[in-house]
């Protein structure tokens, strides 16, 4: 898919929160953004810049106040809650700072959970894909262990496999290494890059770590609810 036919496209998106009459706060001020299939991009900016709000809008976890948001050419603004849920399950995978694994479930059961939620059952091919993904993230021998038996870095690897099990065109990662030490952070980020290369899945990664942003192909910088910079990584990103 070329940039003339983007995977996602936001045009003049604004997000306001009602804080109680007559107070209203606008967090995003006319954001326009395109992301093509196969991109590996970082979303950076200071705290309070609107990064989490923008990621939530892209992830269909919140509704925009005005503007347009299209996924694969389809407008999202008019969809009801059921339509947004279907679109989210078909198009998006999520990796968060905290892995949000179910403690009573094994790694394999956690990875297959999105399949069960979407299909109502887990078929043989889907189970094999989950096992293959756990092998790919280096946890083939630990797939029957529960989260409490895994290190923080290993738990985040399970979360990455879970995000990819339904083969989403886009994975949204919100500070995926923010809860890890430097060594585990580097390992998890290297895994994200490898999964991107092998699966050609698009990634949009929110990070405060300039080292990791510099290893993305594109950096989108959000400041005070507006995109201040958007382009290929430069030496500045590694500062």
N, C-alpha and C positions, 0 to 999 in steps of 0.2 A: 504494500500500500504506500503510495507516494504522499508527500506533504499536501498535494492538491486534493487528496482524498484521505484525510487523517483518521486515525483510530479514534481519537477524541478531539473535540473542538469546543472551546468555550469562547463566547463572544460577548463582551461588555457585561460580564457577570458581576452582580452586586449582591451582597448579603448584609441584611440588617437584622438586629435583634431588638425586640421591644423590651425595654427595661421597666416598663410601667409608665402609664401616661403621665406627662407628655413626652417622656424621655425615650429616645431611640438611638441606637448606636449602629453605625455602618462600619463593618469590619473589612469588607472587600469593596473596592472602588473601581468598578469597570474593568475587571480582569479579562484579558483575551489571551488564549493559549491554544496551541495545537500540539498534539503528540502523535507521531507516526508509528506504525507497526514496527516492532523491532528496536525501538529506541531504549537507551539506558540513561536516564536523566536523574539529576539531583535537584531537589527543591530546598533552598536554603533561605536564611533570613533570621533576624534577631527575634527573641521571644516577643510575642505580642504582635508579630507582623501579619498574622493571618494564615500561616502555613497549615495549621491543623484544620482550620475552617475550610480552606481550599481543598485539602485532601478529603475531608468529609463530604464536600459537595461532589467532587469527582467520584468518590466511592458510593454515591447515592445514599449516604447516611443522613444527609440533611438536604433540604430543598433551597434552591437559590431564591432570592427575592425578586430579581429581574435579570434580564439577559437571556442568553441561549446556551444550552449545553447539549451537544450531540455525541452519541457513541455510534461509531460506524454509520454515520449519516442519519441516525434516528434521534429525533428530539426527545429529551427526557422530561422537559418541564411539564408536559401535559399528562404524564403517566400517573395513575393512582398508586397507592401503596403496594398493591399486589403486583402491578406492572414493574415498579421499581425493584421489588424483591426478585422477580424473575430475571430482570436485566442484570442485577448484581450477581446472581448465581451463575448466569451464563457468560459474563464478560470479565468479572473482576475476581482477583485473589488478594488476600490481605495478610501482611506480616506486621505485627505490632512490636513496640519496645518490650512489652511483657508478653510472653508466648501464648498465654490464655489457653493452655492445654487442660483437659479435664483430668484431674489427678487419679480418678478411679479407673481410667482407660489406659490401655497400653499405647505405645507409640503408634503401632499399626492402626489401632481403633481410632485414635485421634486423627490420623491422616485420612481415614475413610469416612469420617463424620460428615464432611460436606457432600459426599456422594449419597449417603443415607438421607440427608436432609433434602436433597434435590430430587432423588429418584425414589425414595421410600424403601430401597433395597440396595444391596451391594452385589453386583454380578461378578463372575469369575474374572473377566477382563479388567474390571475396575480394581478388584483386589490385587491382581497381578501388577497393575500400574502403581498402586500404593506401595507394594513391596519393592518394585523397581526404583521408585523415587527414594525410598529409605536406603536402598543400596547406593543410589547415586549420591546421597548426602553423607554417606559413610556410616550408616546406622543399621546395616543389614543384619548384624548380629545382635542388635539391641532392640529390634522391633517389637518384642514382646515385653519389654520392660516398661514400667510406669514412669511418669515424669519425675517422681521423687527419687528414682534410682539413676537419673541422668544429671549431668552437669548443666549449668546454664547455657553454655554454648551448644550442647547436644539438644537441649530442649528447643532452642531457637532453630536448629536444623530440622527438627520435627515440624515446627511451625512453617518452615519454608516448603517442606514436602506437602504439607496440608494445603498451602496456598496454591500449589501447582497441580493438585490431583485432578481437578476438573479441566485442566488445559486452558486456563483463562488467557485471553489475548493480552491482558494488562494486570500486573501485580503492583499494588500500592503498598509501600513499606514505610511505616512511620517510626523513625528512629530504631531500626531493627537491631542495631548494635549498641544502643544507648545504655543498656543494662549489663553490658559485658566488659571484662577487662580488655586491655589492648590486644593481647594475643588472640583471645577468643573473637574479638571484634574483627581483626584482620582475617581470621579463618572464615567467619560467617560472610564477610563481604566478598572474599574470594569465591565462596560458594555461590553467592548471588550472581557474580559475573560469569561463572561457569554455567550455571543454569540458563542464564540469558543467552550465552553463545550456543548451547546445545539445543535449546528449545525454541529459540527465536521469539520468546515472550518479551513484551515491553515491560520495563520497570520504571516506576517513578518513586524515588526514595527521598524522604524527608530526613535530613541529617544536620546536626550542629558540628560535625567533625569535618574540618577542612581537608584533612588527609583523604577521607573517603569521598568527599565531593570531587576532589581532584582526579579520582580514579573513575569517575563517570564520564560519559561522552559529551554530556550537555549539562549546563548549570543554569537553573532558573532561580533568580534571586527576588524574593518578595520583601518589600519594605513598606511599612505603614499601609498595607492592604493594596499595594500596587506593584506590578512587576517592574523592577528597576533595571534588571539585566537578564538577558536570555541569549545564550549562545554556547558554542563549543568551549570546553574547558581550556583554561589558560594557566600560565605559571602563577597568576594571582590566586587561583583557587587552592594552590598548595601552601599558601602562606599560613 
